[in-house]
Amino acid sequence: MSAGIFFEESVSYVAENLMKPLSVKHEEIIKDETLDCQENEKEPENAELSHETVQKNYPYSDILVHSDFTNSVSCGSELPQTPTAYIGTKTFQSPESERSLSKNTSLGKHRIAHNGEKMFTCPDCSKCFKAKSQLIQHGRTHTGQMLFACSECGKCFTKMEELTVHERIHTGEKPFACSECEKCFKTKGCLTVHERNHTGAKPFACSECEKCCSTKGELTIHKRIHTGEKPFACSECEKCCSTKVQLTLHERIHTGEKPFACSECEKCFRKKGDLSIHERIHTGERPFACSECEKCFRTKTVLTVHERIHTGEKQFVCSECEKCFRIKDELTIHKRVHTGEKPFACPECEKCFRTRGKLSEHERIHTGEKPFACSECGKCFKTKSRLTLHERIHSSFHSH
């Protein structure tokens, strides 16, 4: 096809289309294009296709209003050879991906995502961000500005997405379900952490001991074992704790708060774990069984101590006489032999004892209580040891 014929057809086609009324969609496209042209006019040095270049190659480019070229314009590309005269939008192709964008400014933002460039810096803390909107949201942490308020409780947030997550506390909505066990969660992040229970993934490794944790928060807390850091201090006694949870539990010693009550006997506890163990008294549950003798226990700790009977392990050694004990409490009591400490005093006669058990036995002298009864003759005793001695009388009698 000759150049003259092509030109005539192109002009005829454009003239025909220019006479037609534009749709609302096309009007919006033209409006965007006009803004793009204005932006590109400000940067003639960087523009790949200046008006002068187009005018040189296509003398009637002024007639081809909002025309596109068949090839997308990308960084470093040459001017396409064949124009297509139709009303549309220019596309700018990212060299990092195959994605095309409608605006040159959009292409700039898209390339920042690939390059990892952070152009927006906080003037208060120098933290950098990829987008201006991220910087604006971050700035609210310094100003304390809270734009988004909960309609239920009035709590305010700096981000709309934070408010959305918070509102699920009131609605009970848990839109993220585990595909393994169908347990549901309020946030995608909580679901991701939960799923690691099924997969066994622990992506956060300690650089000191190579221990792996399932969350970054767990790793942060673990690292304090190596650093000795205890950033949470009690306002009453200045005792320091490595976690906020530990501090909260400790503070209940001062306040006397015991928020966990037994539904059977109404006894209260500072920790939920203590309540769970206590409830096994009522249910009779003993979930921890010894692998040697199958004796069962209510807690893992008591089982561990029991297992030392079979292994003979006595890991707690007295520094004075090197006598060994299976549990730390036994060592603590034993040390009082060397120190002479007797911290338990009788309120009646002020006599002191090394253990609470010995004090309890002594107090029965004042009260007259004899809680240990013989099953054979009904005689009662103040201590279990005296009952045991008495029962031998009956056993020896039966043997004869």
C-alpha positions as CSV (number, residue, x, y, z in Angstrom):
1,M,0.0,0.0,0.0
2,S,1.4,3.4,-1.0
3,A,2.0,6.2,1.6
4,G,-0.6,8.4,-0.1
5,I,-3.4,5.8,0.1
6,F,-2.5,5.1,3.7
7,F,-2.6,8.8,4.6
8,E,-6.0,9.3,2.9
9,E,-7.6,6.3,4.6
10,S,-6.2,7.4,8.0
11,V,-7.5,11.0,7.7
12,S,-10.8,9.7,6.4
13,Y,-11.1,7.3,9.3
14,V,-10.2,9.9,12.0
15,A,-12.5,12.5,10.5
16,E,-15.3,10.0,10.6
17,N,-14.7,9.1,14.2
18,L,-14.3,12.7,15.3
19,M,-17.8,13.5,14.1
20,K,-19.2,10.8,16.4
21,P,-20.3,11.8,19.9
22,L,-18.0,10.4,22.6
23,S,-19.2,8.0,25.3
24,V,-18.8,8.9,28.9
25,K,-16.0,6.3,29.2
26,H,-14.1,7.9,26.3
27,E,-14.6,11.3,27.7
28,E,-12.9,10.1,30.9
29,I,-10.1,8.5,28.9
30,I,-9.5,11.8,27.1
31,K,-9.5,13.7,30.3
32,D,-6.9,11.4,31.7
33,E,-4.9,11.7,28.5
34,T,-5.0,15.5,28.7
35,L,-3.6,15.4,32.2
36,D,-0.9,12.9,31.1
37,C,0.1,15.2,28.3
38,Q,0.4,18.1,30.7
39,E,2.6,16.1,33.0
40,N,4.8,14.9,30.1
41,E,5.2,18.5,28.8
42,K,6.9,19.3,32.1
43,E,9.6,16.7,31.4
44,P,10.5,17.0,27.7
45,E,14.0,15.6,28.4
46,N,12.7,12.3,29.8
47,A,9.8,11.9,27.4
48,E,10.4,9.1,25.0
49,L,8.0,10.6,22.4
50,S,8.2,14.4,22.3
51,H,5.7,16.3,20.2
52,E,8.6,17.4,17.9
53,T,9.5,13.8,17.1
54,V,6.0,12.7,16.4
55,Q,5.4,15.8,14.2
56,K,8.6,15.0,12.2
57,N,7.6,11.4,11.4
58,Y,3.9,12.0,11.1
59,P,3.1,15.4,9.8
60,Y,-0.6,15.0,10.6
61,S,-0.2,13.8,14.2
62,D,-2.2,16.9,15.4
63,I,-5.3,15.4,13.6
64,L,-4.8,12.0,15.2
65,V,-6.2,13.1,18.5
66,H,-5.6,10.6,21.3
67,S,-4.2,8.0,18.8
68,D,-2.3,5.0,20.1
69,F,0.5,3.0,18.6
70,T,0.3,-0.7,18.2
71,N,3.5,-1.2,20.3
72,S,3.5,-0.1,24.0
73,V,6.1,2.5,24.9
74,S,8.7,1.3,27.3
75,C,12.0,2.5,28.7
76,G,14.6,2.6,26.0
77,S,12.2,1.6,23.2
78,E,12.3,3.2,19.8
79,L,9.5,4.9,18.1
80,P,7.0,2.3,16.7
81,Q,6.8,2.3,12.9
82,T,3.1,1.7,12.3
83,P,0.5,4.0,13.9
84,T,-3.1,2.8,14.5
85,A,-5.6,5.6,14.3
86,Y,-8.2,4.9,17.0
87,I,-9.4,6.6,20.1
88,G,-7.9,5.0,23.2
89,T,-5.2,5.5,25.9
90,K,-1.4,5.3,25.8
91,T,0.2,2.4,27.6
92,F,3.5,2.4,29.4
93,Q,5.2,-0.9,29.9
94,S,7.3,-1.8,32.9
95,P,10.8,-3.2,32.0
96,E,10.7,-5.2,35.3
97,S,7.4,-7.0,34.4
98,E,5.0,-7.5,31.5
99,R,2.4,-5.2,33.2
100,S,1.2,-2.1,31.3
101,L,0.0,1.0,32.9
102,S,-2.2,3.9,31.7
103,K,-0.1,6.7,33.0
104,N,3.6,7.5,33.0
105,T,3.3,8.5,36.7
106,S,1.7,5.1,37.4
107,L,4.7,3.5,35.8
108,G,7.0,5.3,38.1
109,K,5.1,4.1,41.2
110,H,5.0,0.6,39.7
111,R,8.8,0.5,39.2
112,I,9.4,1.7,42.8
113,A,7.6,-1.5,43.9
114,H,10.1,-3.6,42.0
115,N,13.2,-1.6,42.9
116,G,12.4,-1.4,46.6
117,E,13.0,2.3,46.5
118,K,11.7,4.2,49.5
119,M,11.3,7.9,48.5
120,F,9.3,9.3,51.4
121,T,11.1,9.9,54.7
122,C,9.5,10.7,58.0
123,P,10.9,14.0,59.4
124,D,10.5,12.8,63.0
125,C,12.2,9.4,63.0
126,S,13.8,9.2,59.5
127,K,11.9,6.0,58.7
128,C,11.3,5.6,54.9
129,F,8.3,4.5,52.9
130,K,7.5,3.6,49.3
131,A,4.3,5.6,49.1
132,K,3.2,9.0,50.4
133,S,0.0,7.5,51.8
134,Q,2.2,5.1,54.0
135,L,4.1,8.1,55.3
136,I,0.9,10.0,56.1
137,Q,-0.4,7.0,58.1
138,H,2.9,6.6,59.9
139,G,3.0,10.3,60.8
140,R,-0.1,9.8,62.9
141,T,1.9,7.7,65.3
142,H,3.9,10.9,66.1
143,T,1.0,13.3,66.2
144,G,-1.4,10.9,68.0
145,Q,-4.0,11.7,65.4
146,M,-6.8,9.0,65.4
147,L,-9.2,9.4,62.6
148,F,-11.1,6.2,62.8
149,A,-13.4,5.6,65.9
150,C,-15.2,2.4,66.8
151,S,-19.0,3.1,67.0
152,E,-19.4,0.5,69.8
153,C,-16.7,1.4,72.4
154,G,-15.3,4.7,71.0
155,K,-11.7,3.3,70.7
156,C,-9.8,5.2,68.0
157,F,-7.3,4.0,65.4
158,T,-4.9,5.6,62.9
159,K,-5.8,3.2,60.1
160,M,-9.2,2.1,58.7
161,E,-8.0,-1.5,58.5
162,E,-7.1,-1.5,62.2
163,L,-10.6,-0.4,63.0
164,T,-12.1,-3.1,60.8
165,V,-10.1,-5.8,62.7
166,H,-11.1,-4.3,66.0
167,E,-14.8,-4.3,65.2
168,R,-14.6,-8.1,64.8
169,I,-14.2,-8.2,68.6
170,H,-17.8,-6.8,68.9
171,T,-19.3,-8.7,66.0
172,G,-17.5,-12.0,66.7
173,E,-16.6,-12.3,63.1
174,K,-13.8,-14.7,62.3
175,P,-13.5,-14.8,58.5
176,F,-10.2,-16.7,58.2
177,A,-10.6,-20.5,58.6
178,C,-7.9,-23.1,58.9
179,S,-8.1,-25.7,56.1
180,E,-6.8,-28.4,58.5
181,C,-8.9,-28.1,61.6
182,E,-11.5,-25.4,60.6
183,K,-10.6,-23.2,63.5
184,C,-11.4,-19.6,62.6
185,F,-9.5,-16.3,63.3
186,K,-10.1,-12.6,63.1
187,T,-7.0,-11.8,61.0
188,K,-5.0,-13.4,58.2
189,G,-1.9,-13.0,60.3
190,C,-3.3,-15.1,63.2
191,L,-4.3,-17.8,60.8
192,T,-0.8,-17.9,59.3
193,V,0.7,-18.3,62.7
194,H,-1.8,-21.0,63.6
195,E,-1.1,-23.0,60.4
196,R,2.5,-23.4,61.5
197,N,1.1,-25.7,64.3
198,H,0.1,-28.1,61.5
199,T,3.1,-27.6,59.2
200,G,5.7,-27.5,62.0
201,A,7.2,-24.4,60.3
202,K,9.4,-22.3,62.6
203,P,10.9,-19.6,60.3
204,F,12.5,-17.4,62.9
205,A,15.9,-18.7,64.1
206,C,18.0,-17.4,67.1
207,S,21.5,-16.3,66.0
208,E,22.9,-17.4,69.4
209,C,21.7,-20.9,69.9
210,E,19.8,-21.6,66.6
211,K,16.6,-22.3,68.4
212,C,13.6,-21.8,66.0
213,C,10.4,-20.0,66.8
214,S,7.1,-19.9,64.9
215,T,6.6,-16.1,65.4
216,K,8.9,-13.1,65.4
217,G,7.5,-12.1,68.8
218,E,8.5,-15.5,70.3
219,L,12.0,-15.0,68.9
220,T,12.3,-11.5,70.5
221,I,11.3,-12.9,73.9
222,H,13.7,-15.8,73.5
223,K,16.6,-13.6,72.7
224,R,16.2,-11.9,76.1
225,I,17.5,-15.2,77.7
226,H,20.9,-14.4,76.0
227,T,20.9,-10.7,76.5
228,G,19.4,-10.8,80.1
229,E,17.1,-8.0,79.1
230,K,14.0,-7.5,81.3
231,P,12.3,-4.4,80.0
232,F,9.1,-4.7,82.1
233,A,9.5,-3.3,85.7
234,C,7.0,-3.6,88.6
235,S,6.1,-0.2,89.9
236,E,5.7,-1.6,93.4
237,C,8.9,-3.6,94.0
238,E,10.9,-2.8,90.9
239,K,11.2,-6.5,90.0
240,C,11.8,-6.8,86.3
241,C,10.3,-9.3,83.9
242,S,11.2,-10.3,80.3
243,T,7.5,-10.2,79.1
244,K,4.5,-8.1,79.7
245,V,2.5,-11.2,80.5
246,Q,4.9,-12.1,83.3
247,L,4.7,-8.6,84.7
248,T,0.9,-8.7,84.7
249,L,0.9,-12.0,86.6
250,H,3.5,-10.6,89.1
251,E,1.5,-7.5,89.8
252,R,-1.4,-9.6,91.0
253,I,0.7,-10.5,94.0
254,H,0.6,-6.9,95.1
255,T,-3.1,-6.2,94.1
256,G,-4.3,-9.6,95.4
257,E,-6.3,-10.0,92.1
258,K,-7.3,-13.6,91.4
259,P,-9.5,-13.4,88.3
260,F,-9.9,-17.1,87.6
261,A,-12.6,-18.8,89.8
262,C,-13.4,-22.5,90.1
263,S,-17.0,-23.2,89.1
264,E,-17.2,-26.0,91.7
265,C,-15.8,-24.6,94.9
266,E,-15.3,-20.9,93.9
267,K,-11.6,-21.0,94.8
268,C,-9.8,-18.2,92.9
269,F,-6.4,-18.2,91.2
270,R,-4.0,-15.6,89.7
271,K,-3.3,-17.7,86.6
272,K,-5.6,-19.6,84.3
273,G,-3.1,-22.5,84.3
274,D,-3.4,-22.9,88.0
275,L,-7.2,-23.0,87.7
276,S,-7.0,-25.8,85.1
277,I,-4.7,-27.9,87.4
278,H,-7.1,-27.3,90.4
279,E,-10.1,-28.3,88.4
280,R,-8.6,-31.8,88.0
281,I,-9.2,-32.3,91.7
282,H,-12.9,-32.2,91.1
283,T,-12.8,-34.1,87.8
284,G,-10.3,-36.7,89.0
285,E,-8.3,-36.2,85.7
286,R,-4.7,-37.3,85.9
287,P,-3.4,-36.9,82.3
288,F,0.3,-37.5,83.0
289,A,1.3,-41.2,83.3
290,C,4.6,-42.6,84.3
291,S,6.1,-44.8,81.5
292,E,7.7,-47.1,84.1
293,C,4.9,-47.9,86.6
294,E,1.9,-46.2,84.9
295,K,1.2,-44.1,88.0
296,C,-0.7,-41.0,86.9
297,F,-0.4,-37.4,88.0
298,R,-2.3,-34.1,87.6
299,T,0.7,-32.1,86.5
300,K,3.7,-32.6,84.3
301,T,6.0,-31.2,87.0
302,V,4.9,-33.8,89.6
303,L,5.4,-36.6,87.0
304,T,8.9,-35.3,86.2
305,V,9.8,-35.4,90.0
306,H,8.3,-38.9,90.3
307,E,10.3,-40.2,87.3
308,R,13.5,-39.4,89.2
309,I,12.6,-42.2,91.6
310,H,13.1,-44.7,88.7
311,T,16.2,-42.9,87.2
312,G,17.8,-42.2,90.6
313,E,18.5,-38.7,89.4
314,K,19.2,-36.2,92.2
315,Q,20.2,-33.0,90.4
316,F,19.9,-30.5,93.3
317,V,23.2,-30.6,95.4
318,C,23.8,-28.9,98.7
319,S,26.8,-26.6,98.5
320,E,27.6,-27.2,102.2
321,C,27.6,-31.0,102.5
322,E,27.0,-32.1,98.9
323,K,23.9,-34.0,99.8
324,C,21.6,-34.4,96.8
325,F,17.9,-34.1,96.3
326,R,15.3,-34.9,93.7
327,I,13.5,-31.6,93.9
328,K,14.6,-28.0,94.6
329,D,12.1,-27.6,97.5
330,E,13.8,-30.5,99.4
331,L,17.2,-28.8,98.9
332,T,15.8,-25.4,100.1
333,I,14.4,-27.0,103.3
334,H,17.7,-28.9,103.9
335,K,19.8,-25.8,103.6
336,R,18.0,-24.5,106.7
337,V,19.8,-27.1,108.7
338,H,23.0,-25.3,107.9
339,T,21.7,-21.8,108.2
340,G,19.5,-22.4,111.3
341,E,16.6,-20.6,109.6
342,K,13.2,-21.4,111.0
343,P,10.7,-19.1,109.1
344,F,7.4,-20.7,110.3
345,A,6.3,-19.4,113.8
346,C,3.4,-20.7,115.9
347,P,0.9,-17.9,116.6
348,E,0.1,-19.4,120.0
349,C,3.5,-20.0,121.6
350,E,5.9,-18.5,119.0
351,K,7.9,-21.7,118.6
352,C,9.5,-21.8,115.2
353,F,10.0,-24.5,112.6
354,R,11.9,-25.1,109.4
355,T,8.9,-26.3,107.4
356,R,5.2,-25.4,107.2
357,G,4.3,-29.1,107.6
358,K,6.1,-29.2,111.0
359,L,4.3,-26.1,112.1
360,S,0.9,-27.6,111.2
361,E,1.7,-30.7,113.3
362,H,2.7,-28.6,116.2
363,E,-0.5,-26.4,116.0
364,R,-2.5,-29.6,116.6
365,I,-1.1,-29.6,120.2
366,H,-3.0,-26.4,120.8
367,T,-6.1,-27.3,118.9
368,G,-6.3,-31.0,119.9
369,E,-7.0,-32.0,116.4
370,K,-6.2,-35.6,115.5
371,P,-7.0,-36.0,111.8
372,F,-5.5,-39.5,111.2
373,A,-7.8,-42.3,112.3
374,C,-7.0,-46.1,112.4
375,S,-9.3,-48.1,110.1
376,E,-9.2,-51.1,112.5
377,C,-10.0,-49.6,115.9
378,G,-10.8,-45.9,115.1
379,K,-8.1,-44.5,117.3
380,C,-6.9,-41.1,116.1
381,F,-3.5,-39.4,115.9
382,K,-2.0,-36.0,115.3
383,T,0.4,-37.2,112.6
384,K,0.5,-39.7,109.8
385,S,3.7,-41.2,111.0
386,R,2.2,-42.1,114.4
387,L,-0.8,-43.7,112.7
388,T,1.6,-45.8,110.6
389,L,3.4,-47.0,113.8
390,H,0.0,-47.8,115.4
391,E,-1.2,-49.8,112.4
392,R,1.8,-52.2,112.7
393,I,0.3,-53.4,116.0
394,H,-2.8,-54.7,114.1
395,S,-0.8,-56.1,111.2
396,S,1.5,-58.1,113.6
397,F,-1.5,-59.3,115.5
398,H,-3.1,-60.6,112.3
399,S,0.1,-62.4,111.2
400,H,0.0,-64.5,114.4
